[in-house]
């Protein structure tokens, strides 16, 4: 997790410097890094509890408009546990009562501002992207390879569509640095964040509730010489 978070932080700042280096546009943009918690709801954890860690790097374009767009990279880890799992005859199935899920995601994020001022804003975002996840047991073994831990015929992909819905608020200081708060749901379109589906509640997909704090930097690009 530490190595992945470092890579995402580096990507964020490289993107920011690339944007700053252009001089043929006057669009404003901001970039940032986030840290916070992701809280799972799965078949093993039917209510949101046991927060895990999450890190993000992101860039948002044209924040001077009411409707804008951004890109966000996430890495995180969550755990689900239910020591009382007893669904079927355990001589036939070895259903996992513990799951540790590592995930990485990339999504595009259109946003609509509810309140928009020069230095602060409150806005809603509805994203679309993809999430990759791996699920492990207590010993660190990949649960996807343990076919007797799920119902017969349940083979799942470790890639899924992501439809994150979030409420966000940011504030910029006079030096163009600022901070952002973010909360909402990642809405992965899979029921296998804890490795099981039919042996749990197959009618509800697993989900992740997130709480994040971000350090952000705003960039106002310089007009070209012909435009001054």
C-alpha positions, 0 to 999 in steps of 0.5 A, spaced: 500 500 500 505 504 501 509 503 495 502 504 491 500 511 494 507 513 493 506 512 485 500 515 485 502 521 489 508 522 484 503 521 478 499 527 481 505 532 481 507 530 474 501 532 471 500 538 475 507 540 472 505 538 465 499 543 466 503 549 469 508 548 463 503 550 457 502 557 455 497 557 450 491 557 454 487 561 460 483 555 463 484 554 470 485 547 473 487 544 480 490 538 482 491 534 489 492 528 493 488 525 498 488 520 504 482 518 508 478 512 509 474 507 505 468 503 509 466 496 506 459 493 505 459 486 503 456 480 504 460 479 510 460 486 513 452 488 511 453 494 514 458 500 513 464 499 518 471 497 519 474 503 515 480 501 511 485 506 508 485 510 501 489 514 497 488 518 491 491 523 486 487 527 481 486 533 476 480 537 475 479 541 469 476 548 468 473 549 475 471 556 473 465 553 470 459 550 473 460 544 469 467 541 469 470 534 469 476 531 472 480 524 472 482 521 479 486 515 481 485 511 487 488 505 491 485 502 497 485 496 502 479 494 506 477 488 510 470 484 511 469 479 517 464 474 519 466 469 524 459 466 524 458 464 517 455 458 516 451 457 510 452 450 508 455 444 510 462 446 511 465 439 508 463 441 501 464 448 501 470 452 505 466 459 505 471 464 507 469 468 513 474 473 512 476 477 506 482 483 505 481 486 498 486 491 495 483 495 489 486 500 484 481 504 480 481 510 474 475 514 473 473 520 469 468 525 473 463 530 471 462 535 476 456 540 477 457 546 482 451 547 487 455 553 490 461 556 486 465 562 488 472 564 486 475 561 492 470 555 494 465 551 492 460 545 493 459 540 488 456 533 486 460 528 482 458 522 478 464 518 475 465 513 470 471 508 470 474 501 472 476 498 478 481 492 479 481 488 486 484 482 489 481 478 495 485 475 500 484 470 506 487 471 512 494 467 510 494 472 504 492 467 499 488 469 493 481 467 494 479 467 487 483 461 486 479 457 492 473 455 488 470 451 494 469 458 497 464 460 493 457 456 490 459 452 484 460 456 477 461 462 480 468 465 477 468 472 477 473 477 474 477 482 478 475 488 474 469 491 474 465 498 472 465 503 477 460 509 478 462 513 484 457 518 486 460 524 491 459 530 494 465 535 494 467 541 497 474 545 496 477 552 499 483 555 496 488 560 500 491 566 497 497 562 495 493 558 490 493 552 495 487 549 498 484 543 501 478 539 499 473 534 503 470 529 499 464 523 501 460 518 497 460 511 494 464 508 489 459 504 487 463 498 484 458 493 479 461 487 483 458 483 488 465 479 490 469 484 494 469 479 499 469 473 494 462 471 495 455 472 492 450 466 492 452 464 499 451 471 501 446 476 499 446 476 491 441 482 490 445 487 493 452 489 490 458 490 495 459 497 496 465 502 499 463 508 502 469 514 502 471 519 507 477 523 504 481 530 505 485 533 500 491 538 499 490 541 492 494 546 488 490 551 483 494 553 476 492 559 472 495 558 465 499 564 462 496 567 456 501 567 450 504 573 448 499 574 442 494 574 447 496 579 452 
